[in-house]
Each structure stands twice: as structure tokens, then as C-alpha cells.
Amino acid sequence: MLESRNHVILPEEKAWRALFDGIERFVLGTVQPQRVT
């Protein structure tokens, strides 16, 4: 039953993580290009 709950939560969680990760990378790359490896 826990797996079913995780399956319901995961897609949305993954989407938010990917979205924030993309924003963070964009901001860090724009504001601090020297830190990008």
C-alpha cells in the first residue's frame, strides 16, 4: 500500500524537483558562471 501512495506522489514530486533544479541551475549559471563546472 505504501508503494501505491509513493506512485501517486512521485510524479508530482519529480516534476517540482526537476523544475526547481532547472531554475537553480539557470540562476547559478547566470549570476555565478564561474561556479558552473
N, CA and C of each residue as an Amber inpcrd file, in Angstrom:
protein
   111
   0.8350000  -1.2040000   0.0000000   0.0000000   0.0000000   0.0000000
   0.8720000   1.2580000   0.0000000   2.0050000   1.1930000   0.6810000
   2.9080000   2.3400000   0.6930000   3.4150000   2.6470000  -0.7100000
   3.6470000   1.5880000  -1.4990000   4.1330000   1.7890000  -2.8630000
   3.0940000   2.5240000  -3.7060000   1.8140000   2.1990000  -3.4830000
   0.7560000   2.8690000  -4.2310000   0.7660000   4.3630000  -3.9110000
   0.9180000   4.7000000  -2.6380000   0.9730000   6.1090000  -2.2450000
   2.1650000   6.7900000  -2.9040000   3.3170000   6.1250000  -2.8760000
   4.5160000   6.7030000  -3.4800000   4.3160000   6.9350000  -4.9730000
   3.6300000   6.0150000  -5.6360000   3.3990000   6.1590000  -7.0680000
   2.5220000   7.3750000  -7.3630000   1.6340000   7.6890000  -6.4290000
   0.7550000   8.8500000  -6.6220000   1.5310000  10.1390000  -6.3780000
   2.4400000  10.1210000  -5.4060000   3.1850000  11.3220000  -5.0240000
   4.3820000  11.5780000  -5.9470000   5.0850000  10.5080000  -6.3120000
   6.3280000  10.6480000  -7.0630000   6.2780000  11.5260000  -8.3110000
   5.3380000  11.3200000  -9.2460000   5.3420000  12.1250000 -10.4730000
   5.3300000  13.6210000 -10.1920000   4.4790000  14.0460000  -9.2740000
   4.3890000  15.4740000  -8.9540000   5.6780000  15.9390000  -8.2910000
   6.1990000  15.1040000  -7.3780000   7.4250000  15.4510000  -6.6610000
   8.5870000  15.5660000  -7.6450000   8.6550000  14.6190000  -8.5820000
   9.7320000  14.6460000  -9.5850000   9.6350000  15.9010000 -10.4350000
   8.4180000  16.2700000 -10.8020000   8.2190000  17.4550000 -11.6360000
   8.7030000  18.7020000 -10.9110000   8.3360000  18.8430000  -9.6280000
   8.7540000  20.0080000  -8.8570000  10.2610000  20.0230000  -8.6740000
  10.8560000  18.8520000  -8.3930000  12.3110000  18.7830000  -8.2100000
  13.0270000  19.1750000  -9.4940000  12.5360000  18.6760000 -10.6230000
  13.1500000  18.9960000 -11.9140000  13.0030000  20.4870000 -12.2090000
  11.8250000  21.0280000 -11.8970000  11.5780000  22.4470000 -12.1520000
  12.5190000  23.3140000 -11.3300000  12.5870000  23.0670000 -10.0220000
  13.4500000  23.8610000  -9.1560000  14.9170000  23.6490000  -9.4890000
  15.2830000  22.4200000  -9.8850000  16.6710000  22.1380000 -10.2530000
  17.0500000  22.9510000 -11.4870000  16.1310000  23.0210000 -12.4440000
  16.3950000  23.7950000 -13.6590000  16.5270000  25.2760000 -13.3390000
  15.6470000  25.7860000 -12.4820000  15.7070000  27.2000000 -12.0920000
  17.0040000  27.4880000 -11.3550000  17.3740000  26.5990000 -10.4270000
  18.5960000  26.7920000  -9.6460000  19.8140000  26.8090000 -10.5630000
  19.8540000  25.8770000 -11.5110000  20.9880000  25.8170000 -12.4450000
  21.0460000  27.0800000 -13.2930000  19.8760000  27.5530000 -13.7410000
  19.8200000  28.7550000 -14.5710000  20.3030000  29.9740000 -13.7890000
  19.8170000  30.1050000 -12.5470000  20.1950000  31.2470000 -11.7090000
  21.6870000  31.2010000 -11.3880000  22.1710000  30.0330000 -10.9610000
  23.5930000  29.9040000 -10.6220000  24.4570000  30.1490000 -11.8550000
  24.0210000  29.6540000 -13.0040000  24.7840000  29.8180000 -14.2380000
  24.7950000  31.2650000 -14.7020000  23.7260000  32.0000000 -14.3980000
  23.6360000  33.3950000 -14.8350000  24.3390000  34.3320000 -13.8610000
  24.1280000  34.1120000 -12.5630000  24.6900000  35.0050000 -11.5500000
  26.1470000  34.6640000 -11.2590000  26.4500000  33.3580000 -11.2160000
  27.8130000  32.9410000 -10.8770000  28.3340000  31.9310000 -11.9000000
  28.6560000  32.3780000 -13.1220000  29.1100000  31.4640000 -14.1750000
  30.4160000  30.7650000 -13.8310000  31.1990000  31.3430000 -12.9190000
  32.4890000  30.7510000 -12.5650000  32.3010000  29.4660000 -11.7670000
  31.1500000  29.3090000 -11.0810000  30.9300000  28.1260000 -10.2350000
  30.4210000  26.9430000 -11.0510000  29.9910000  27.2060000 -12.2860000
  29.4840000  26.1160000 -13.1250000  30.6360000  25.2420000 -13.5900000
  30.5030000  23.9250000 -13.4270000  31.5820000  23.0190000 -13.8340000
  31.1500000  22.2250000 -15.0510000
